Amino acid sequence: MTTKDSSGKASSFTALKAPKGVPDYYPPVSAEFHAIKQAFTTAAHNAGYEHIELPIFEETALFARGVGESTDVVSKEMYTFADRGDRSVTLRPEGTAGVMRAVIEHKLDRGQLPVKLTYNGPFFRYERPQAGRYRQLQQVGVEAIGVDDPALDAEVIALAHRCFTSVGLTGFRLELTSLGDSSDRPAYRQRLQDFLATLPLDEATRHRAQINPLRVLDDKRPEMQEMLAEAPLMLDHLSDSSREHFETVTGHLDDMGIEYTINPRMVRGLDYYTKTCFEFVHDGLGAQSGIGGGGRYDGLMAQLGGQDLSGIGFGLGVDRTLLALKAEEVQASTGRRVDVFGVAMGAEAKRTMVGLVDTLRAAGVATDMSYGDRGLKGAMKGADRAGALYALVLGDQELAEGTVVLKDLRAHDQRSLPMESVVDEVLRGVAQEQ
């Protein structure tokens, strides 16, 4: 790109772009993005989950201990750096570990249980960018901490299901499994390690099998999937208590009419999961088909230095939900950008309109106005683009008469109102639409 500096001489520079793998959301798509996040958050609040705001970065040790050093997230994908105090910190790659740290630090687990929290925002993973896989990903999550109750598992799964349906998504499926608990996992781990020891694994995979053999089951390479076809499955080796827990969860889902598929080979990408584990999948997204998921993580709190309390949660991808809606050719309901749009013709009219707009905003009415010197036709196009219910038009004639023209943009009619009554009239009209 060529431009001119302050002296008028030509100079060239490289135009700045967003970092690789980091999407921008700008109008009109940003309205859909915001609507999805709002719908997910509203559903969580309606189920009794309270908001928690988490730091964007944490001590690196939190994720190494909480997420698991054998995971790709910790071993390959974290944005880790030393701060000016030479402390190792990491941009958060997921939300659960941070929530658990906050619960322990602020003693939120010392009151009524379960502690039910929801959060949203960006998370960071250094992955190979492709459609649906970003280095800055946006999620809405919930965590329910302190009660080991299959009904709570079912609530969390049903809540995730409701989040997706609330934005109009239909072409997704729920996959479900159990990863067992501390009583049955050790025996299964040894059985799986014994099986893997018979396979011609490469050095990196063999090392992973020694640290956490479950992670090997998540290897997507075709040759690995072929070798793992006869691998023992956790669902076939559950203890009686784990099996009863899982069957109770599925029973609750059946009662709520939520369809699911049992996937005994499911392995989530984080080490802390136990018992109930689930994922929502949308085939319209190709290889990156997961749009959200989660599970139970009994033992994580104790591992991070807190009480030995159970927990369950999920993380839903806002980015991928947006892509899934696009694949279904469905648009998330974004509502109106504003209720009222002011159009002023002339300097004196604009001065009066600025005051009217401010009064309406103070009364809680979403209001915008035309700026610059556009004519009436161009200004009314702005009102249409804003999705306004009403337009207020003020010119020299209206100023002289002490009136304002109120245009109903849906009924396509208009009337002149006294200046002193227009605000009350607009408030009544907007209230009827709510």
Salt bridges, closest charged atoms under 4 A:
GLU53 OE1 - HIS51 NE2 2.72
GLU58 OE2 - ARG101 NH2 2.78
ASP72 OD1 - LYS76 NZ 3.82
ASP72 OD1 - ARG208 NH2 2.54
ASP83 OD2 - ARG87 NE 3.03
GLU105 OE1 - ARG101 NH1 2.88
GLU127 OE2 - ARG133 NE 3.35
ASP148 OD1 - HIS245 NE2 3.30
ASP148 OD2 - LYS275 NZ 2.73
ASP148 OD1 - ARG296 NH1 3.85
ASP153 OD2 - HIS245 NE2 3.68
ASP153 OD1 - ARG296 NH2 2.50
GLU155 OE2 - LYS116 NZ 3.06
GLU175 OE2 - ARG173 NE 3.13
ASP202 OD2 - ARG221 NH2 3.24
ASP218 OD2 - ARG215 NH1 3.47
ASP218 OD1 - LYS220 NZ 2.69
ASP219 OD2 - ARG221 NH2 2.70
GLU279 OE2 - ARG268 NH1 3.74
ASP283 OD2 - ARG173 NH1 2.70
ASP298 OD2 - LYS275 NZ 3.77
ASP298 OD1 - ARG296 NH1 3.09
GLU328 OE2 - HIS282 NE2 2.71
ASP339 OD1 - ARG336 NH2 2.84
ASP368 OD2 - ARG337 NH1 3.24
GLU425 OE2 - ARG415 NH2 2.75
GLU425 OE1 - ARG428 NH2 2.71
GLU433 OE2 - ARG410 NH2 2.59
